[in-house]
Amino acid sequence: MARIISLILTPVLILGALVGFISASNEWPLTNVQSPRKSDHFDGQRFFNREPSHNLRDMLKWLWEMERVDWPDWIEDPPRQKPPKLVKKGELRVTYVNHGTVLIQMDGQNILTDPIWSRYAGPFPWFSPKRIRSPGVEFEDLPRIDIILISHDHYDHLDLPTLKKLTVRDRPLVLAGLGVTRYLKPELFKKVCEMDWWQEYIHTPSNLKITFVPALHQSGRSPFKNNRTLWGGFVIEGKSERVYFAGDTGFGAFLNDIKNRFQTFRLTIFPIGSYEKRWFMKNQHMNPEDAVRAHLLLKSEQSLGMHYATFREHPEQTIDAHEKDLSNALEQYGLAPERFWILKFGEGRNL
């Protein structure tokens, strides 16, 4: 049965990739972006991981082998308390919104990661993954956003409709990897900074230091123009806290480099969903065990899981598989459950 479904599904996904190519072509470029110099992760045309990754043939093989699992059509979450307008200097609060969207409040600043409030994670409703629950925080209840962090340009992380709404409302600073600003119209997005791996940005109003760090992933809004922009995570250093938002990533040797540079973390935020089949996804997304290993490696005081149960993205695992697998991993590595949170959608906690 799985093979029959794959036979039907694969041509549809390939057709969708072609449509994505057309859509991405219309977006490319919007701004005159200077090409980055060659480096140990850029060959002059495309960015690349410094450890093995996958190619288009692997992706097609994964699609062929895909075994879909039923998910609910819709989940109605109970309403949560609105996030505070801000927190004081030296304080840290985190709210899980949905998918890769996390509200980080620290040192009087509101930081939002990979914001997406759209119903679909893609350019066309008939093809794009559809959300199965509302964002945990209503857009109108979102406090003023000072800084937006974009980990990479995939549709579920670089959601242009949401970015436009936030920019019109709040005029935040947008930090992203090299090349990503070509999607952002300069007449609207006035405060944008592209960053290379290990590049630092000092946010003058708050004196926060934000470093763009490596990740094991890839980029591209179509398979025909992949890896033309840089992906990564962010380390945010404030008055008394250090926060690491990993973005989409697998578990890789780059984590040792992050450990050696930063030593310890108050809060680490890791992806723990969309991780099957493992032979393919291990170089794209962490699974819960990988996230626990990363927590221990980075000597994190507190971790938070993200990137799960929001969109029908890669439905090869039950909707609650991440919870069961995280529980097993915590027991396996002897880590207390309270050290690694899975928050409810819209739930916020102080650290």
N, C-alpha and C positions, 0 to 999 in steps of 0.2 A: 504493500500500500504506500509506503514512504517513497519508493521509487516512482510509482505512478504519479503521486503528488508532485514529486520533483520534476518529472517530465512535463507536467502542466505548468509548474511554477517557473522553471528556468527560462523558457522563452519570454514569459511575461516580465521577469526581472531584467532580461537582456534588453527587451523593448523599452523598459523603464530607464535603463542605463542610457539608451540612445536619446530618449527624451531629455534625460538629465544633461546629456551632452549639449543638446540644443539650448536648454535653459541656461547652462553654465556659459555657453558661448555668448549669450545675450548679456551676461553679467561681466564678461571678461574683455578688456579691463574697463573699469570705471574711472580710474585715476592713473596718472602718469607716475608709476612707482619705479624707483631706481632698482635695478637688479642687484642683489647682494653679491659679495665677492665669494670666490671658491673657498671652501673650508673642508674640515673633516666630516661635514654632514651636508655639503652642497657642492655639486659637480659643475655648476655653471648653468644648469638647466632645471635640475630637480634636487630636492632635499632627500636625504636617506638616513636610515637608522645606522648606527655604528655596530649593530649586531644583526643576525639573520632575521629577515622578515618574509612576507609573502608577496606573490605576484598575481596577475590576472588569472593565470591558469589555476592557481590554488583556490582563488575565489570561485571560479566556475566549478571546480571539484567539490568545494564546500556546498554550493548551491545544489549540485547533483545529489549529494548525500544527505541533504537536509531532511530531518524528521520533525515535522511540525507538531506542537502540543497545543491543545485548546486553551485559550485564555478567556476570561470573562469579557463580555461585550462592553460592560461598564461597571465601575466601582464608585459608589457614592461615599466619600469620606466625610466624617463629621467635621463641622467647622472648628477651627482652632483660634486661639487668641491672636489678635493682630500683633505683629512685631512692634517693639518700641520704636520711637522716632530715631533714637540713637543711644549709644552707651558712652559713658565717660572715659577719659583717658585712663589707661591701665586696666580697663574692663574688656571682656571678650564674650560675645554671644553668637551662637550659630543657629540658623533656621533652615530646615530642609524644605525646599519649595517643590521641586520635582526634577526627575532625570539628573542632569548635571548642574541644575540651578540651585545654588546655595547662597543664602544671605549671611555674610560675615560682617559683624558689627564690632569694631574695635577702635579705640582711641578717638572716639567722636566721629568716625567715618563709617559709611555704609558701602560695602563692597559686594557686588553681585557677580557670580560666576555663570558663564554660558547660559544667559537668560533665554528661556523659551516659554511663551504663553500661548503660542499658536496651537490650533487644533491638530494640524498635521506637521510632521517633521520632514518637509520636502516641498518641492515646487508645485505639485499637482495632486489634488485630493484623491483621484482615482488610483494613484500609484503609491503615494507617500504613506509611511507608517502613521497610523491614526492613534491618538491618545485614548486611553481607556479610563482616565480619571482627570478631574480638573486639577490645575495647579493648587498646591496647598495653601497659597496666599493669593487672594484676589489682587489683580493688578492695582486696583484703586486703594488697597490697603498697604501697598508697598511703600515704605518710607522713601524719602529723597535718596537717590543713589548717587554717590560721589565717584565711584570707580567701577568699571565693568572689566572683567577679565575674560578673554576669549581664548580657550585652549587650542582650538583648531577650526577649520572651516567646514566641517561636515554639517549638513542641514540641521541636525538635532542639537548642534552646539553653536553654530552661527546662524541664528534665526533673525533674518533681516526685518520682518515686520515688528517683532518685539523690540529690537534694537532701535528702530526708528521711533517707536512710541516713547521709549525711555529717553532718547536723545531730545526729542521735542519737549518732553516734560521737565527733564532735570539737567540737561547739558552735561552729562558725566564725562570724565576721562575714560577713554577706551584703550586698553592695552591688549596687544595681540601679537602673534608670531609674524615673522617676515613675510610680506606679500599679501597678508590678509586685508589690508586697507584698500586694495584694489576693488573690493566689493562695496566700499562705503563711499557714498557720494560726498565729495568735499564740501559742497554748499550746505550740507546738513550736519555732517560729522566734523566739527571744528577742532575737537581735542582728542586726537588719536596718535598713538605711538606704536610703531612696529618694533619688535625686540628679537634679537638673536639669543640662542642659548647662552646662559650665564650673564647676559646683559642686565644691568641694574637700572631701576628708575626710582628717583627720590621724589615723592609726592610732597611738594613744598608746604601746602597748607597744614598737613598733619605730621610731616617728617617721617612718614612710613617709607620703608625701603622695600621695593618689590623686585624680585629677581625672576626672570623667565628661565626655567630649567628644562633639561631634556625629558623626553618621554619615549616609550616604545609604541609607536602608532603609525599613522600615515594621514594624508590629507587629500582633498579633492572633492569637488561637487559633481564630478562625473569621472568614470574610469579612464577617460581619454585625456584628461588633463590632471592626472593625479600627482601629488607631491610637488606642486608648484608653489605651495605655501608651507610655512613651518608650523609644526605642532609642538606642544609642550605643556608644562605645568607652571605653577607660580608659587614662590615662597614669599610670604608677607611678614616683614619684621617691624614690630611696633615698639612701644615704650617698654613693655615687659613680656611680650608674647611673640612667638614665631609660629606661623600657620603655613601648612603646605597643602595646596590644592593640586592634586595629581593630574586632573583632566582625564581624558581617555588614554589608557596605557596598559601595557602588559608589564610583567615583572622582569626587570632587566638589570644589567650591570651598572647602568647609569645611576641606580639607587645608591650604590656605594660612593659614587662621586658626590651625590647630594649629602649623604651621611658625613663624608669627610669634610665637606665645606661648612655644614651647618650644625653638626654634632647632635643636637636634640630639638624636639618640637613640642609645643604645647598642644597643638591640634594638627592632625593629618586627616585629609579627606580623600578616600580611595574609591574607585569604581568597583562594584561587587556584582554586577549583573551582565547579561548578554555575553556569556563566556563559553558557550558550546557551539560547535564541537571543539574540543580542547586542542586538537592538533592544529587547527586553524586560528582559533581565537587566542591562544596563549601569547601570541605576539601582537595582539590588538587590545585585549581587555584582561585585567586581573580577574581571577575568580576569588571567592572568599578566602581560600587558603593562602593565595598569593598576597592578598591584602593584609592578612594577619602576619605573614612573614615580613612584609614591608613595615608594618607597625613596629615589630620587634627590632628589625634592622635599624630603623631610624630613631629608636629609643623615644617613641612618642608617648606622651602622657595620656592622650586621649585620641581615639580615631572615630571617624564617622563614615558610614557607607553611603554611596550614591549610585545613580545610573541604573535604576531597576524599576520594573513594574509600572512604567509610565506610557510607553508606546509599544505597539506590536512590531518590534524591531527585528529581533532574531528569536522567534518563538520556538526554541528547541529545548526549553526547560520549563517546568511548571512555574507559575507566577510567583510562588513563594519558595522556590528552590534556593535562592540566595540566603534566606533566613535559616533554613535547615543546614545548608552547607557551612554557613558562618558559625552556627552553634557547634557543629562537629569540629571545625577548625580551631575554635577557641578552646574546646576541651582537649584536642590533640596537642596543642602547644602550651597548655596550662595557663591561659590568659583569662582573667576574670571577665565575664560578660559586660560588666559596667565600663570596662576600658575600651570597648568597641561598640558604638551606638548604631542601631538602625532606628532612626526617628520616624515618627508618623509624618505623613505629608502635611506640611504646615506647622509641625512641631518645632519649637525653639527651646534652647537651653543655654544657661549661663555656664561658663567654665570657671 
